[in-house]
Amino acid sequence: MTRLIRQLLDFARPRVPHVAPYPVFELANKTAEMLAPLATRRNVRLLAKDLAPGTTAVVDADQLQQVLINLVANAIQAMERPGTVELSVTTAHAKPPADHGGPDQEYVCIDVRDEGSGITEEHLPHLFEPFFTTKDVGSGTGLGLAVTYGIVRDNGGWIVVETELGKGSTFRVFLREGGD
């Protein structure tokens, strides 16, 4: 009950991000360490790879930590059989979506890839809607991805989802690069 109330409050009263350059690879490492026991219990290998040291984004570090926890925990939970969840931090040349705006340039790219069952075409448009969930009753509130989407947008980024039924999904977060 406490977790549900906390999620509702986070969704209803999002806080203004306090952005600054932050080494994203450190947050990725911390997330992998934190969620390793959950992965182990579910017979999932959690692999943090391509965590380019020095990869820095302009973000609110606490908020980005929440994004990574949400995405990695969802990826682990999406695994119905033993397999691997990969978390990587790189840079990529990208053009933001039209509704986001911004230049075609280098961005920090965080990928969370699972080997789950993938996401059906009918569910894709609803992924980031509040209270939308495909989990069993009592297993999810449908707020995790809505909160994640809001945090990423508030931090000047965007999310792209790639999925293939029977193969898994990749959630790709793009954020502004930040210098030292």
ChimeraX attribute file (.defattr): number of C-alpha atoms within 10 A of each C-alpha:
attribute: neighborCount
match mode: 1-to-1
recipient: residues
	/A:1	6
	/A:2	7
	/A:3	9
	/A:4	12
	/A:5	10
	/A:6	11
	/A:7	17
	/A:8	18
	/A:9	11
	/A:10	14
	/A:11	18
	/A:12	10
	/A:13	9
	/A:14	14
	/A:15	11
	/A:16	11
	/A:17	15
	/A:18	12
	/A:19	16
	/A:20	16
	/A:21	17
	/A:22	21
	/A:23	21
	/A:24	28
	/A:25	24
	/A:26	19
	/A:27	20
	/A:28	23
	/A:29	17
	/A:30	16
	/A:31	21
	/A:32	21
	/A:33	12
	/A:34	12
	/A:35	15
	/A:36	18
	/A:37	13
	/A:38	14
	/A:39	24
	/A:40	13
	/A:41	9
	/A:42	16
	/A:43	16
	/A:44	23
	/A:45	15
	/A:46	23
	/A:47	17
	/A:48	19
	/A:49	15
	/A:50	14
	/A:51	18
	/A:52	15
	/A:53	12
	/A:54	14
	/A:55	22
	/A:56	25
	/A:57	27
	/A:58	21
	/A:59	26
	/A:60	19
	/A:61	21
	/A:62	12
	/A:63	22
	/A:64	21
	/A:65	16
	/A:66	16
	/A:67	22
	/A:68	22
	/A:69	21
	/A:70	17
	/A:71	22
	/A:72	25
	/A:73	20
	/A:74	16
	/A:75	26
	/A:76	30
	/A:77	16
	/A:78	19
	/A:79	21
	/A:80	13
	/A:81	12
	/A:82	15
	/A:83	17
	/A:84	19
	/A:85	25
	/A:86	21
	/A:87	28
	/A:88	19
	/A:89	26
	/A:90	19
	/A:91	18
	/A:92	13
	/A:93	12
	/A:94	14
	/A:95	15
	/A:96	18
	/A:97	11
	/A:98	7
	/A:99	7
	/A:100	11
	/A:101	10
	/A:102	12
	/A:103	8
	/A:104	10
	/A:105	12
	/A:106	15
	/A:107	23
	/A:108	23
	/A:109	24
	/A:110	25
	/A:111	24
	/A:112	24
	/A:113	24
	/A:114	27
	/A:115	25
	/A:116	24
	/A:117	17
	/A:118	18
	/A:119	20
	/A:120	12
	/A:121	11
	/A:122	8
	/A:123	12
	/A:124	12
	/A:125	9
	/A:126	13
	/A:127	20
	/A:128	20
	/A:129	15
	/A:130	16
	/A:131	16
	/A:132	17
	/A:133	19
	/A:134	13
	/A:135	12
	/A:136	8
	/A:137	8
	/A:138	6
	/A:139	9
	/A:140	15
	/A:141	19
	/A:142	18
	/A:143	22
	/A:144	27
	/A:145	21
	/A:146	17
	/A:147	24
	/A:148	23
	/A:149	20
	/A:150	17
	/A:151	24
	/A:152	20
	/A:153	15
	/A:154	18
	/A:155	24
	/A:156	17
	/A:157	22
	/A:158	21
	/A:159	19
	/A:160	11
	/A:161	15
	/A:162	13
	/A:163	20
	/A:164	15
	/A:165	13
	/A:166	12
	/A:167	12
	/A:168	19
	/A:169	22
	/A:170	22
	/A:171	19
	/A:172	20
	/A:173	23
	/A:174	28
	/A:175	25
	/A:176	20
	/A:177	20
	/A:178	17
	/A:179	13
	/A:180	10
